[in-house]
Amino acid sequence: MLKVEGITKQFDELEILKGISFEINSGEIISIVGSSGAGKTTLLQILGTLDRPTHGVMTMDGVNPFELNQKELSAFRNQKIGFVFQFHQLLPEFSAIENIMIPAMILGKSKRDSQELANKLLDIVGLHGRSNHRPNQLSGGEQQRVAVCRALINQPSIILADEPSGNLDSVKANELHELFFKLREEFNQTFVIVTHNQNLAEQADRVLTMRDGILL
């Protein structure tokens, strides 16, 4: 589903990624681990098409997104890729369900269809009855589950998660990890997770270890 071949990333004279190659199959949960400065977040930014590689090729569902124009790339990203960040990035002025609906409405789905799907996702993640709460009325774990629903709303090919449990206590972190595997069972959802959480990393189908811009 995702293929990366010889990806490099250079900022002036500083080479961050030094030839990264791997493949991910549909429905896999992959964790990426490594010390700070290893290049994990830079790689995730490229996988998410938020940054471009200096050299190398990436294809997702048979498409090289970096060959698309800016409008096409934005549409591709919105439809194919979901993001979960350490600090959920919910919009504080909107309710939980409104935050979840935003990517679907950007994609062109009707408000009614977006709301119906968002409610289904809230049920799946155990937040029934919390749809009209704003982020400051939700716990950290609840906010992160809303962020997961937002990532899922367009039924993306892949969800990229950058330290998704890094801001949660151990109980809420374990609940989030269990949710990822539940979503894989429910939707055959593919995940790439950058994490320092050893427990989450070891539960993944595969662990990719980075050091100094390369995969070990």
PAKEMI-917832 format. One record per atom (N, C-alpha, C, O): x, y, z; residue in one letter. Coordinates in steps of 0.05 Angstrom, whole numbers, padded with zeros to 5 digits, always signed. Example, Ala and Ser with C-alpha at 12.3 -4.5 7.8 and 13.67 -1.06 7.14 Angstrom:
2
+00264-00114+00156A
+00246-00090+00156A
+00264-00066+00156A
+00285-00066+00169A
+00257-00045+00142S
+00273-00021+00143S
+00258+00001+00157S
+00268+00023+00161S
REM end
This chain:
216
+00016-00024+00000M
+00000+00000+00000M
+00017+00025+00000M
+00011+00045-00013M
+00039+00024+00015L
+00058+00046+00016L
+00086+00035+00010L
+00095+00016+00022L
+00100+00049-00009K
+00127+00040-00016K
+00145+00065-00016K
+00139+00085-00029K
+00167+00063-00002V
+00187+00084+00000V
+00214+00073-00010V
+00223+00052-00001V
+00226+00088-00029E
+00251+00078-00041E
+00272+00101-00041E
+00269+00121-00055E
+00293+00097-00026G
+00316+00115-00026G
+00310+00143-00019G
+00321+00162-00030G
+00292+00147+00001I
+00285+00174+00009I
+00308+00187+00025I
+00318+00176+00044I
+00315+00211+00016T
+00334+00228+00031T
+00321+00255+00036T
+00303+00263+00022T
+00331+00268+00056K
+00323+00296+00062K
+00346+00311+00072K
+00360+00303+00091K
+00351+00334+00059Q
+00374+00350+00066Q
+00366+00379+00070Q
+00350+00390+00054Q
+00376+00391+00091F
+00372+00420+00096F
+00400+00433+00094F
+00416+00429+00112F
+00404+00448+00073D
+00430+00459+00067D
+00451+00436+00067D
+00449+00418+00051D
+00470+00437+00085E
+00491+00416+00085E
+00484+00393+00104E
+00498+00373+00106E
+00462+00396+00119L
+00454+00376+00139L
+00436+00355+00127L
+00414+00362+00117L
+00445+00330+00127E
+00429+00308+00116E
+00414+00294+00139E
+00427+00282+00156E
+00388+00297+00138I
+00371+00286+00160I
+00364+00257+00154I
+00367+00240+00172I
+00355+00251+00130L
+00349+00223+00121L
+00369+00215+00100L
+00375+00230+00082L
+00379+00190+00103K
+00402+00182+00086K
+00396+00157+00070K
+00412+00138+00069K
+00373+00157+00057G
+00366+00134+00040G
+00349+00114+00054G
+00357+00092+00060G
+00323+00121+00058I
+00304+00104+00072I
+00288+00089+00052I
+00277+00101+00033I
+00286+00063+00056S
+00269+00046+00038S
+00254+00025+00055S
+00266+00012+00073S
+00228+00023+00050F
+00212+00002+00063F
+00185+00001+00049F
+00178+00019+00034F
+00169-00020+00055E
+00142-00023+00045E
+00123-00029+00068E
+00131-00041+00088E
+00098-00020+00065I
+00078-00026+00085I
+00053-00037+00071I
+00045-00026+00051I
+00043-00059+00081N
+00019-00071+00070N
-00006-00060+00083N
-00005-00050+00106N
-00028-00062+00069S
-00054-00052+00079S
-00060-00068+00105S
-00058-00092+00106S
-00069-00053+00126G
-00077-00066+00151G
-00054-00070+00170G
-00059-00080+00192G
-00030-00063+00163E
-00007-00066+00182E
-00006-00043+00201E
-00014-00021+00195E
+00004-00049+00225I
+00010-00029+00245I
+00041-00029+00248I
+00052-00049+00258I
+00053-00008+00240I
+00082-00005+00241I
+00090+00016+00261I
+00078+00038+00261I
+00109+00010+00278S
+00120+00031+00296S
+00148+00038+00287S
+00163+00022+00278S
+00154+00064+00291I
+00181+00074+00285I
+00192+00085+00311I
+00181+00102+00324I
+00215+00074+00318V
+00228+00082+00343V
+00256+00091+00338V
+00268+00087+00317V
+00267+00105+00358G
+00294+00115+00355G
+00297+00139+00373G
+00278+00151+00382G
+00322+00147+00379S
+00327+00169+00397S
+00320+00195+00383S
+00316+00197+00359S
+00317+00216+00399S
+00312+00243+00388S
+00333+00251+00369S
+00357+00247+00374S
+00325+00262+00346G
+00344+00270+00326G
+00351+00249+00305G
+00367+00253+00288G
+00338+00226+00308A
+00343+00204+00289A
+00331+00208+00262A
+00339+00195+00242A
+00311+00226+00260G
+00298+00232+00235G
+00269+00221+00233G
+00257+00222+00211G
+00258+00212+00255K
+00232+00199+00255K
+00210+00219+00246K
+00194+00212+00229K
+00209+00242+00258T
+00188+00261+00252T
+00191+00272+00224T
+00172+00276+00210T
+00216+00276+00215T
+00221+00284+00187T
+00210+00264+00167T
+00197+00271+00148T
+00215+00238+00173L
+00204+00217+00156L
+00174+00217+00156L
+00161+00214+00135L
+00162+00221+00180L
+00133+00221+00182L
+00121+00244+00166L
+00100+00242+00154L
+00134+00267+00167Q
+00125+00290+00152Q
+00125+00284+00122Q
+00107+00293+00107Q
+00145+00270+00112I
+00146+00263+00084I
+00125+00242+00077I
+00111+00245+00057I
+00121+00222+00094L
+00100+00202+00090L
+00073+00216+00089L
+00055+00207+00074L
+00069+00237+00104G
+00044+00252+00104G
+00042+00273+00083G
+00022+00288+00082G
+00062+00275+00065T
+00064+00294+00043T
+00064+00323+00053T
+00058+00342+00038T
+00071+00327+00079L
+00073+00354+00089L
+00101+00366+00083L
+00105+00390+00085L
+00119+00349+00075D
+00146+00358+00066D
+00154+00340+00043D
+00144+00318+00040D
+00172+00350+00027R
+00181+00335+00003R
+00209+00324+00008R
+00225+00337+00020R
+00214+00300-00002P
+00241+00289+00001P
+00260+00304-00018P
+00252+00314-00039P
+00286+00304-00011T
+00306+00315-00029T
+00310+00296-00053T
+00312+00305-00076T
+00312+00271-00047H
+00314+00250-00068H
+00297+00226-00060H
+00289+00223-00036H
+00291+00208-00079G
+00277+00184-00073G
+00248+00185-00083G
+00238+00206-00092G
+00235+00163-00081V
+00207+00160-00091V
+00189+00148-00069V
+00197+00129-00055V
+00165+00158-00067M
+00145+00147-00050M
+00119+00143-00065M
+00110+00161-00080M
+00107+00120-00063T
+00081+00115-00075T
+00061+00105-00054T
+00069+00089-00037T
+00037+00114-00056M
+00016+00106-00038M
-00008+00099-00055M
-00018+00115-00071M
-00018+00074-00052D
-00039+00064-00069D
-00032+00068-00099D
-00050+00074-00115D
-00007+00064-00105G
+00002+00066-00133G
+00007+00094-00143G
+00013+00097-00167G
+00004+00114-00127V
+00006+00142-00135V
+00031+00155-00122V
+00035+00152-00098V
+00047+00169-00138N
+00069+00185-00126N
+00057+00213-00121N
+00054+00229-00140N
+00051+00219-00096P
+00037+00245-00090P
+00054+00269-00097P
+00043+00291-00102P
+00080+00266-00098F
+00097+00289-00103F
+00098+00296-00133F
+00111+00316-00141F
+00085+00281-00150E
+00082+00288-00178E
+00056+00303-00183E
+00051+00312-00205E
+00039+00307-00162L
+00014+00321-00164L
+00019+00351-00161L
+00038+00360-00148L
+00001+00367-00172N
+00003+00396-00167N
-00008+00401-00139N
-00018+00383-00126N
-00006+00426-00130Q
-00012+00432-00102Q
-00041+00427-00095Q
-00047+00416-00074Q
-00060+00433-00113K
-00088+00428-00108K
-00093+00398-00107K
-00108+00389-00089K
-00082+00383-00126E
-00086+00354-00126E
-00073+00341-00101E
-00084+00322-00090E
-00050+00352-00093L
-00036+00341-00069L
-00053+00345-00044L
-00055+00327-00027L
-00064+00369-00041S
-00081+00375-00018S
-00105+00356-00017S
-00112+00346+00005S
-00117+00351-00040A
-00140+00333-00041A
-00132+00304-00035A
-00146+00290-00020A
-00109+00296-00045F
-00098+00269-00040F
-00093+00265-00010F
-00100+00245+00001F
-00080+00285+00002R
-00074+00284+00031R
-00099+00282+00047R
-00101+00266+00066R
-00119+00298+00040N
-00144+00298+00056N
-00159+00271+00054N
-00172+00263+00073N
-00157+00259+00031Q
-00172+00234+00026Q
-00157+00209+00035Q
-00169+00190+00045Q
-00131+00209+00032K
-00115+00185+00035K
-00101+00182+00062K
-00094+00160+00071K
-00097+00205+00076I
-00080+00205+00100I
-00094+00218+00123I
-00105+00239+00121I
-00093+00204+00146G
-00103+00215+00171G
-00080+00220+00190G
-00060+00205+00190G
-00082+00241+00206F
-00060+00248+00224F
-00070+00249+00253F
-00092+00258+00259F
-00053+00238+00271V
-00058+00240+00299V
-00032+00250+00312V
-00011+00238+00309V
-00034+00273+00325F
-00010+00286+00337F
-00010+00282+00367F
-00030+00275+00379F
+00013+00287+00379Q
+00015+00285+00408Q
-00003+00305+00422Q
-00017+00297+00441Q
-00005+00329+00412F
-00023+00349+00423F
-00046+00353+00404F
-00048+00373+00390F
-00064+00334+00405H
-00088+00330+00389H
-00095+00351+00368H
-00107+00344+00348H
-00088+00377+00372Q
-00093+00397+00352Q
-00123+00401+00345Q
-00130+00406+00322Q
-00140+00398+00365L
-00168+00404+00361L
-00173+00434+00362L
-00159+00448+00376L
-00193+00443+00347L
-00199+00471+00346L
-00217+00477+00371L
-00239+00466+00373L
-00208+00495+00389P
-00222+00498+00414P
-00250+00510+00412P
-00267+00506+00430P
-00256+00525+00391E
-00282+00538+00388E
-00303+00519+00377E
-00327+00526+00376E
-00295+00495+00369F
-00314+00476+00358F
-00319+00452+00377F
-00301+00445+00392F
-00342+00440+00375S
-00348+00416+00391S
-00333+00392+00381S
-00320+00394+00359S
-00334+00370+00396A
-00321+00346+00387A
-00330+00337+00359A
-00314+00332+00342A
-00357+00336+00355I
-00367+00326+00330I
-00360+00346+00307I
-00355+00337+00285I
-00360+00371+00313E
-00352+00391+00292E
-00323+00388+00284E
-00316+00389+00260E
-00306+00383+00304N
-00277+00378+00297N
-00274+00354+00280N
-00258+00354+00261N
-00290+00333+00285I
-00287+00308+00270I
-00298+00312+00241I
-00287+00301+00223I
-00319+00328+00238M
-00332+00332+00212M
-00315+00348+00193M
-00319+00345+00168M
-00297+00365+00202I
-00283+00384+00185I
-00270+00371+00161I
-00275+00381+00138I
-00253+00350+00163P
-00241+00339+00139P
-00261+00328+00119P
-00256+00330+00095P
-00283+00317+00129A
-00304+00306+00111A
-00317+00328+00095A
-00322+00325+00071A
-00322+00350+00108M
-00335+00372+00094M
-00316+00386+00075M
-00325+00396+00054M
-00291+00387+00081I
-00270+00397+00062I
-00270+00379+00037I
-00266+00389+00015I
-00274+00353+00042L
-00274+00334+00019L
-00298+00337+00002L
-00299+00327-00021L
-00319+00350+00012G
-00343+00355-00003G
-00367+00339+00005G
-00388+00340-00008G
-00365+00324+00027K
-00388+00309+00037K
-00408+00329+00050K
-00401+00350+00059K
-00433+00321+00049S
-00454+00338+00060S
-00452+00339+00090S
-00440+00322+00103S
-00464+00360+00102K
-00463+00362+00131K
-00477+00339+00144K
-00468+00328+00165K
-00499+00330+00132R
-00514+00308+00144R
-00498+00282+00143R
-00497+00268+00163R
-00485+00276+00121D
-00469+00252+00118D
-00445+00253+00137D
-00438+00233+00150D
-00433+00276+00138S
-00409+00280+00156S
-00417+00276+00185S
-00402+00263+00200S
-00439+00287+00193Q
-00449+00284+00220Q
-00456+00255+00227Q
-00449+00246+00249Q
-00468+00242+00209E
-00476+00214+00213E
-00451+00196+00217E
-00451+00180+00236E
-00431+00200+00200L
-00407+00184+00203L
-00391+00191+00228L
-00380+00174+00242L
-00391+00217+00235A
-00377+00226+00259A
-00389+00214+00284A
-00375+00205+00302A
-00416+00212+00284N
-00430+00200+00307N
-00423+00171+00309N
-00420+00160+00331N
-00422+00157+00287K
-00415+00128+00287K
-00387+00124+00299K
-00382+00106+00315K
-00368+00142+00290L
-00341+00139+00300L
-00339+00145+00330L
-00325+00132+00345L
-00354+00165+00339L
-00355+00171+00368L
-00365+00147+00384L
-00356+00142+00406L
-00385+00134+00373D
-00395+00109+00386D
-00373+00088+00388D
-00370+00075+00409D
-00359+00084+00366I
-00338+00064+00365I
-00316+00069+00385I
-00306+00050+00397I
-00309+00094+00389V
-00287+00100+00408V
-00297+00105+00437V
-00282+00113+00454V
-00323+00101+00441G
-00334+00102+00468G
-00340+00130+00478G
-00339+00136+00502G
-00346+00149+00459L
-00351+00176+00467L
-00380+00184+00461L
-00386+00208+00456L
-00398+00165+00461H
-00426+00171+00457H
-00435+00190+00479H
-00430+00185+00503H
-00449+00211+00471G
-00459+00230+00491G
-00439+00253+00496G
-00446+00271+00512G
-00416+00252+00484R
-00396+00274+00488R
-00393+00291+00462R
-00375+00307+00461R
-00410+00286+00443S
-00406+00298+00416S
-00407+00329+00417S
-00394+00342+00401S
-00423+00340+00435N
-00426+00369+00436N
-00408+00383+00456N
-00410+00407+00460N
-00390+00368+00468H
-00371+00380+00486H
-00348+00392+00471H
-00338+00381+00451H
-00338+00415+00480R
-00315+00427+00468R
-00290+00414+00480R
-00291+00402+00501R
-00267+00418+00467P
-00242+00405+00476P
-00236+00410+00506P
-00227+00392+00520P
-00241+00435+00515N
-00234+00441+00543N
-00253+00428+00563N
-00249+00429+00587N
-00274+00415+00553Q
-00293+00400+00570Q
-00287+00370+00569Q
-00302+00354+00581Q
-00266+00362+00555L
-00259+00334+00553L
-00232+00329+00566L
-00215+00346+00568L
-00228+00304+00576S
-00202+00296+00587S
-00182+00293+00564S
-00189+00294+00541S
-00156+00291+00572G
-00136+00287+00551G
-00140+00263+00534G
-00137+00263+00510G
-00148+00241+00548G
-00153+00216+00533G
-00177+00219+00514G
-00177+00209+00492G
-00198+00233+00523E
-00221+00237+00506E
-00214+00255+00482E
-00223+00250+00460E
-00198+00275+00487Q
-00190+00293+00465Q
-00175+00277+00444Q
-00178+00281+00420Q
-00157+00259+00453Q
-00142+00244+00434Q
-00159+00224+00418Q
-00154+00220+00395Q
-00180+00214+00431R
-00199+00196+00416R
-00215+00212+00396R
-00221+00202+00374R
-00221+00237+00402V
-00234+00254+00382V
-00215+00259+00359V
-00224+00258+00336V
-00190+00263+00365A
-00170+00267+00343A
-00168+00242+00326A
-00164+00244+00301A
-00170+00218+00338V
-00169+00194+00322V
-00194+00192+00304V
-00192+00184+00281V
-00217+00199+00314C
-00241+00200+00298C
-00238+00219+00274C
-00246+00213+00252C
-00227+00242+00280R
-00222+00262+00258R
-00203+00250+00237R
-00207+00254+00213R
-00183+00235+00245A
-00165+00222+00226A
-00179+00201+00210A
-00171+00196+00187A
-00200+00188+00221L
-00213+00166+00208L
-00236+00175+00189L
-00245+00159+00173L
-00246+00199+00192I
-00271+00207+00180I
-00272+00203+00150I
-00293+00197+00139I
-00250+00207+00136N
-00250+00203+00107N
-00241+00176+00098N
-00235+00171+00075N
-00240+00157+00118Q
-00232+00129+00112Q
-00206+00128+00097Q
-00205+00118+00075Q
-00185+00140+00109P
-00159+00142+00095P
-00145+00115+00091P
-00152+00096+00104P
-00127+00115+00072S
-00111+00091+00068S
-00092+00086+00092S
-00086+00063+00098S
-00083+00107+00105I
-00063+00104+00126I
-00067+00126+00146I
-00075+00149+00140I
-00062+00120+00172I
-00062+00140+00193I
-00033+00142+00203I
-00021+00122+00210I
-00023+00166+00204L
+00004+00172+00214L
+00001+00184+00242L
-00013+00204+00245L
+00014+00173+00262A
+00011+00182+00289A
+00039+00189+00300A
+00057+00172+00300A
+00042+00213+00309D
+00068+00223+00320D
+00066+00225+00350D
+00054+00244+00361D
+00077+00206+00365E
+00077+00205+00394E
+00048+00209+00404E
+00043+00226+00420E
+00029+00192+00394P
+00001+00197+00401P
-00006+00194+00430P
-00026+00206+00439P
+00010+00179+00445S
+00004+00175+00474S
+00024+00190+00491S
+00024+00187+00516S
+00041+00207+00479G
+00062+00220+00494G
+00052+00240+00515G
+00067+00247+00533G
+00027+00250+00512N
+00016+00269+00530N
-00005+00257+00549N
-00020+00271+00562N
-00006+00230+00550L
-00026+00216+00566L
-00013+00200+00589L
+00010+00192+00587L
-00028+00196+00610D
-00018+00179+00631D
-00019+00150+00622D
-00030+00144+00601D
-00007+00132+00638S
-00004+00104+00629S
-00031+00091+00624S
-00033+00075+00605S
-00051+00096+00640V
-00077+00084+00635V
-00089+00093+00609V
-00099+00076+00593V
-00090+00119+00605K
-00101+00130+00580K
-00085+00122+00556K
-00096+00118+00534K
-00059+00120+00559A
-00041+00111+00537A
-00048+00083+00529A
-00050+00077+00505A
-00052+00065+00548N
-00059+00037+00542N
-00086+00036+00528N
-00090+00020+00510N
-00105+00052+00537E
-00132+00053+00524E
-00130+00062+00495E
-00143+00051+00478E
-00112+00082+00490L
-00109+00091+00463L
-00096+00069+00446L
-00104+00065+00423L
-00076+00055+00456H
-00063+00034+00442H
-00083+00012+00435H
-00083+00002+00412H
-00100+00005+00454E
-00120-00016+00449E
-00140-00006+00427E
-00149-00023+00411E
-00146+00019+00427L
-00164+00030+00406L
-00152+00027+00379L
-00166+00020+00360L
-00126+00032+00375F
-00113+00029+00349F
-00117+00000+00338F
-00124-00003+00315F
-00114-00019+00356F
-00116-00047+00347F
-00146-00054+00342F
-00152-00070+00324F
-00164-00043+00357K
-00192-00046+00352K
-00200-00035+00324K
-00215-00047+00309K
-00189-00012+00318L
-00195+00001+00292L
-00183-00015+00269L
-00194-00016+00247L
-00160-00028+00274R
-00149-00045+00253R
-00167-00069+00248R
-00171-00076+00225R
-00178-00080+00269E
-00196-00103+00266E
-00222-00094+00252E
-00233-00109+00236E
-00232-00070+00259E
-00257-00060+00249E
-00256-00051+00220E
-00274-00057+00204E
-00234-00037+00213F
-00233-00024+00187F
-00209-00034+00170F
-00205-00024+00148F
-00193-00053+00180N
-00168-00061+00167N
-00150-00036+00163N
-00137-00032+00143N
-00150-00019+00184Q
-00137+00007+00182Q
-00106+00003+00185Q
-00097-00012+00202Q
-00092+00017+00168T
-00063+00017+00169T
-00053+00041+00186T
-00063+00063+00184T
-00033+00035+00203F
-00022+00056+00221F
+00009+00056+00218F
+00021+00035+00216F
+00020+00080+00218V
+00049+00083+00223V
+00051+00101+00247V
+00041+00124+00247V
+00064+00092+00268I
+00064+00105+00294I
+00093+00111+00302I
+00109+00092+00307I
+00100+00136+00305V
+00126+00144+00317V
+00121+00145+00347V
+00104+00160+00356V
+00137+00131+00362T
+00132+00129+00390T
+00158+00124+00406T
+00177+00111+00396T
+00158+00134+00431H
+00179+00126+00450H
+00167+00107+00470H
+00181+00097+00488H
+00141+00100+00467N
+00128+00081+00485N
+00135+00053+00477N
+00126+00043+00457N
+00151+00040+00493Q
+00161+00013+00486Q
+00139-00007+00485Q
+00140-00025+00468Q
+00119-00004+00502N
+00096-00023+00502N
+00081-00021+00475N
+00075-00042+00464N
+00075+00003+00466L
+00062+00006+00440L
+00079-00005+00418L
+00069-00019+00400L
+00104+00002+00418A
+00122-00006+00396A
+00123-00037+00394A
+00122-00047+00372A
+00124-00050+00416E
+00126-00080+00416E
+00101-00093+00407E
+00101-00116+00399E
+00078-00080+00410Q
+00052-00091+00401Q
+00049-00090+00371Q
+00032-00104+00360Q
+00064-00073+00358A
+00061-00069+00329A
+00069-00094+00313A
+00083-00111+00324A
+00059-00096+00289D
+00067-00118+00272D
+00096-00118+00265D
+00109-00139+00264D
+00107-00094+00262R
+00136-00091+00256R
+00146-00066+00270R
+00131-00046+00273R
+00171-00067+00278V
+00184-00043+00290V
+00207-00035+00272V
+00225-00051+00266V
+00206-00010+00262L
+00228+00001+00246L
+00244+00020+00265L
+00234+00039+00276L
+00270+00014+00268T
+00287+00029+00285T
+00305+00048+00269T
+00318+00039+00250T
+00304+00073+00276M
+00320+00093+00262M
+00343+00102+00279M
+00341+00105+00303M
+00366+00108+00266R
+00388+00120+00279R
+00404+00136+00259R
+00412+00126+00238R
+00408+00162+00265D
+00423+00180+00248D
+00414+00180+00219D
+00430+00180+00200D
+00387+00179+00215G
+00376+00182+00188G
+00375+00157+00172G
+00370+00159+00148G
+00380+00134+00184I
+00378+00109+00169I
+00361+00089+00185I
+00357+00092+00209I
+00351+00069+00171L
+00337+00047+00184L
+00357+00025+00191L
+00373+00017+00173L
+00357+00015+00215L
+00376-00006+00223L
+00366-00033+00214L
+00379-00053+00218L
REM end
